[in-house]
């Protein structure tokens, strides 16, 4: 059950609709997630980039989707005094690690495809190295847009392969390994974000040595248009 007390029915239905990775995979990975070498090479550069984007947004209500063990959420709470931060993940193992560390006041177990929050609840939504695992990425973006307030900012950071062929190969390989994932190209990510009714403000390369040269990590920053600019509830 989600930590906010909701039944989780929408979460179960959403996960039944599209094949995705097994939860046990992330429960196991949670035991290694906080290792310094893993953080230094994979996650910390992305967290730094996201924090810089949040400072620009001056967000007060922040949702971290795919929050893992809560390291980024804890940094957000520390770097943005007065900010309210919610960590959301579908892995109990990840959330258990976050709870043990006391890093986040509010943790919610849920899928990005069915977020248990009211519409327009957050000033900013962040997600790092999680989007490729979402089994229906367009549906996830629609949910993120729904809970983002008009004028709010979305910051999604993960590997965007430079070539479409690499994107397809990654998808096929992940399915063959039994943990389906999809890494869209930079252009593909932009197209999906725009199709969800969000405005893409920028796409920035995040330097990660040595991964940047072959598999660049891209921070896509989008915003939800406000009513005055013609927003009428998103794409049909």
C-alpha positions in Angstrom: 0.0 0.0 0.0 1.3 3.5 -0.8 2.6 5.3 2.3 0.0 8.0 1.9 -2.8 5.6 2.8 -4.3 5.1 -0.7 -5.4 1.6 -1.7 -2.9 1.2 -4.5 -5.6 -0.2 -6.9 -4.7 2.1 -9.7 -1.1 1.1 -9.3 -1.9 -2.6 -9.6 -4.0 -2.0 -12.7 -1.4 0.1 -14.4 1.3 -2.4 -13.8 -0.9 -5.1 -15.3 -1.4 -3.2 -18.5 2.2 -3.1 -19.7 5.2 -5.4 -19.2 7.9 -3.8 -17.1 10.9 -4.8 -15.0 10.4 -7.1 -11.9 10.3 -5.3 -8.6 12.7 -7.8 -7.1 15.4 -6.5 -9.4 15.3 -3.1 -7.8 14.9 -4.6 -4.3 18.3 -6.4 -4.8 19.9 -3.3 -6.5 18.9 -1.2 -3.5 21.7 -3.0 -1.5 24.3 -1.6 -3.9 22.7 1.7 -4.9 24.4 3.8 -2.1 28.0 2.5 -2.7 30.3 5.5 -3.2 31.7 4.3 -6.5 28.2 3.7 -7.9 27.0 7.1 -6.9 30.1 8.9 -8.1 30.1 7.3 -11.6 26.3 7.1 -12.2 24.0 9.1 -10.1 25.8 12.1 -8.5 26.5 14.0 -11.7 22.8 13.7 -12.6 21.8 14.8 -9.2 24.0 17.9 -9.4 22.5 18.8 -12.7 18.9 18.4 -11.4 19.6 20.4 -8.3 20.9 23.3 -10.5 17.7 23.2 -12.5 15.6 23.2 -9.3 17.4 26.3 -8.0 16.4 28.0 -11.3 12.8 26.9 -10.8 12.6 28.0 -7.1 10.3 25.0 -6.4 8.7 24.5 -3.0 6.7 21.3 -3.6 8.9 18.6 -5.2 8.2 15.0 -6.3 11.0 12.6 -6.9 9.7 9.8 -9.1 11.9 6.7 -9.0 13.6 8.1 -5.9 15.6 5.0 -5.1 17.2 5.2 -1.7 16.3 8.9 -1.3 19.8 10.4 -1.8 18.6 13.1 -4.3 15.5 13.8 -2.3 17.6 14.4 0.8 19.9 16.8 -1.1 16.8 18.7 -2.4 15.5 19.1 1.1 18.9 20.3 2.3 19.7 22.6 -0.7 16.2 24.1 -0.9 15.3 25.2 2.6 11.5 25.1 3.2 10.9 22.8 0.3 8.5 19.9 0.7 9.8 16.7 -0.9 8.0 13.5 -1.6 9.9 10.4 -2.7 8.0 7.9 -4.9 9.3 4.5 -6.0 7.7 1.1 -6.8 10.4 -0.9 -5.1 9.9 -1.7 -1.4 13.6 -2.4 -1.1 14.5 1.1 -2.3 12.0 2.7 0.0 13.1 0.6 2.9 16.6 1.9 2.5 15.4 5.5 2.2 13.3 5.0 5.4 16.2 3.5 7.4 18.3 6.5 6.5 15.6 9.0 7.5 16.3 10.9 4.4 12.7 11.8 3.4 9.8 12.7 5.5 7.2 11.3 3.0 7.7 8.1 1.0 5.1 6.7 -1.4 5.1 3.3 -3.1 3.5 3.7 -6.5 4.0 3.4 -10.2 4.8 6.4 -12.4 1.8 5.2 -14.5 -0.7 5.8 -11.7 0.5 8.4 -9.2 -1.7 8.6 -6.1 -1.7 12.4 -6.0 -4.2 15.1 -6.8 -3.8 17.1 -10.0 -1.4 20.1 -9.9 0.1 19.0 -6.6 3.8 19.9 -7.3 5.9 22.8 -8.4 8.5 20.5 -9.8 9.0 16.8 -10.6 12.4 15.2 -10.9 13.4 11.7 -12.1 17.0 10.4 -12.5 18.0 7.1 -14.1 14.4 5.8 -13.8 12.5 6.8 -16.9 13.9 4.0 -19.1 12.2 1.5 -16.8 8.7 2.9 -17.1 6.7 0.3 -19.1 4.6 2.9 -20.8 6.6 6.1 -21.1 3.9 8.2 -22.8 1.4 7.3 -20.1 4.0 8.1 -17.4 4.5 11.6 -18.9 0.8 12.2 -19.0 0.7 11.4 -15.2 3.6 13.6 -14.5 1.9 16.4 -16.4 -1.3 15.8 -14.5 0.3 16.3 -11.0 2.5 19.2 -12.1 1.0 22.7 -11.6 0.7 25.1 -14.5 4.1 26.8 -14.8 5.8 23.9 -13.0 9.0 22.3 -14.1 9.8 18.7 -15.0 13.4 17.5 -14.9 14.2 14.0 -16.2 17.7 12.8 -16.5 18.9 9.4 -17.9 20.9 8.0 -20.8 19.7 9.0 -24.2 21.6 7.0 -26.9 22.9 9.1 -29.7 21.6 6.8 -32.4 18.1 5.3 -33.0 19.8 1.9 -33.7 21.4 2.0 -30.3 18.1 2.8 -28.7 16.4 -0.2 -30.4 19.3 -2.5 -29.6 19.1 -1.6 -25.9 15.4 -2.3 -25.9 15.8 -5.7 -27.5 18.7 -6.7 -25.2 16.8 -5.6 -22.0 13.8 -7.7 -23.0 16.1 -10.7 -23.8 17.5 -10.4 -20.3 14.0 -10.3 -18.8 14.0 -6.8 -17.5 12.4 -4.7 -20.2 13.6 -1.1 -20.6 13.6 1.6 -23.3 16.2 4.4 -23.7 14.8 6.9 -26.2 17.2 9.1 -28.1 17.4 12.8 -27.3 15.1 13.7 -30.1 12.7 10.9 -29.2 12.5 12.1 -25.6 11.8 15.7 -26.8 9.0 14.4 -29.0 7.4 12.4 -26.2 7.6 15.3 -23.7 6.0 17.7 -26.2 3.3 15.1 -27.1 2.4 15.0 -23.4 1.5 18.7 -23.6 4.7 20.0 -22.0 7.1 22.6 -23.3 10.7 21.5 -23.7 12.9 24.3 -22.3 16.3 22.6 -22.7 18.2 19.4 -23.1 21.6 19.4 -21.4 24.4 16.8 -21.6 25.5 15.7 -18.1 29.2 14.8 -18.0 29.9 11.4 -16.6 33.3 9.9 -17.0 33.8 7.7 -19.0 30.2 7.0 -20.0 29.5 10.4 -21.7 31.4 9.6 -24.9 29.3 6.5 -25.7 26.1 6.7 -23.7 25.5 10.4 -22.9 23.2 11.2 -20.0 20.8 14.0 -21.0 18.8 16.2 -18.6 15.5 17.2 -20.3 13.8 20.1 -18.7 10.2 20.8 -19.5 7.4 22.9 -18.1 3.7 22.8 -18.1 2.2 25.8 -19.9 -0.2 27.9 -17.8 -3.8 28.6 -18.7 -3.0 32.1 -20.0 -0.7 30.6 -22.6 -3.4 28.5 -24.0 -3.2 25.3 -22.0 -6.6 23.5 -21.9 -5.8 20.3 -20.1 -3.3 18.6 -22.4 -3.3 16.7 -25.6 -6.4 14.9 -26.8 
